[in-house]
Amino acid sequence: MTGQHAHACQTARVQDHRMAIARALALFIAAGLAEISGGYLIWRWLRDGAPALIGAAGALILVLYGIIPTLQKSHDFGRIYAAYGGVFVIASLLWGWVIDRKQPDRYDWAGAVIVAVGVAVIFFPPRR
């Protein structure tokens, strides 16, 4: 194998790894949006008196939330849900900020950084 060929193979592996991380993160974010928005619609129905159709839409979105994690490449259910839990924490803070207008404080941001590091340690190390 020539040096140029080895470099091309290494570059392709790095790109594949980056794409795998981007795909995993996109699925975590999609799951978070589905879980939070579905729960929010059910909250609106049961707590705020929104029509039952809003609650039904929330229930359907929660079913979708249950499907999304199965699209992850990993076959480790516990690890997927542990990492997703961290993404959910961060997404919940952002949802509260954007939708409920409750701006996270410095402790929320510090916790979000800690959680993000935890997600990376749990889900993205180079395992064989």
N, C-alpha and C positions, 0 to 999 in steps of 0.2 A: 504494500500500500504506500503510495507516495505521500509526502508531507502535505501536498495540496489536497489530495483526496481525503486524508485524515482530518484536515481542517474543515473541509466541506461537510464531512459526516458529523463532526463535533458541532458545527454551526447548526446543522439540521436538528440535532438532538436538543440543543438549547432552544431553538424555535419551537419544537414540539412540546417541550416542557413549559415554555411560556404560554403556548396556546392551551395546554391542559389546565394551567392555573387560571387563565382567563375564563375558560369554560366552566370550571368548578365555581369560581367566584360569581359568574353570571347566574348559575343555577342556584347558588346560595341566596343571591339577591332576589331572584324571582320567587324562591320559596318564602323569603321574608316578606316580600310585598304581598304575596297571596295570603300568608297566615295573618299578617297584621290587617290587611284590608278586609279579609273575610271576617275576622273577629270584630273589627270596627263596625261593619255593617250589621252584625248580629247585636252588638252593643247599642247601635242606633235604634234598632227595632225594639229590643227589650227594655232599654233604659230611657230612650228619648221619645218613644212612641211613633217611630217611623213605621210605614206600612209593612205588613208581613212579607210582601214581595222583596223588600230590602233585606229582611232576614233570610229569605230563601236564596237570594243572590249571594249573601255572605256564606251560607252553607255550601253552595256549589263551589265558591272560590276556595273554601277550606278543603273540599275534596281534591281540587286541583293542587292545593298545597301538599296534600298527602302523596300525590303522584310525582311531583317535581324532584324530590330527593332520590327517587329510584333511577333517575337519569344520570346520576353521578357515575363516573367510571369505577370508583372504588366499590368493593363488595363488602366493606366493613361498616355495617349499619351503625354500630355504636360510635365509631370515629366520625362518620358523616354527621350524625346528629349532635355529637359533642361540638364539632366545628361549626355546624349550623347554629347552634345555640349562641355562640359568640356573635355571629353575623346578625342574628335576631336581636340581640341586645343593642347593637349599634343601629340597626334599622329602626328599632322602636324609639330610640332617642331622636333620630332624624324625623320620623313620622310625627312625634310629639312637637318637634320644632316647626315643621312645615304645616301640618294640619291643625294642631291644637294651639299653635303659637306659644309654646312653652320652650323657651330657649334653654338648651343645656348649659349648666354652669361649669366651672373649671373642674369640679369633682366628677361630673358626668363625662367630660372630655378625657380626664385622666383614666377613668374606668374604661372608656371606649378604647383608648390606646392599649391598656393592659389586656383587654379582651381580644383586640386584633392581634396582638403578639401571641396570645394563647391559641387563637385559630391557626396562625401560621405554624406554630410549633406542633400542633396536633395533626394538621392535615397536609402540610406541604413539604415535610422533609423528604429527602431522597430515599425512600424505602425500596427494598427489592422483593 
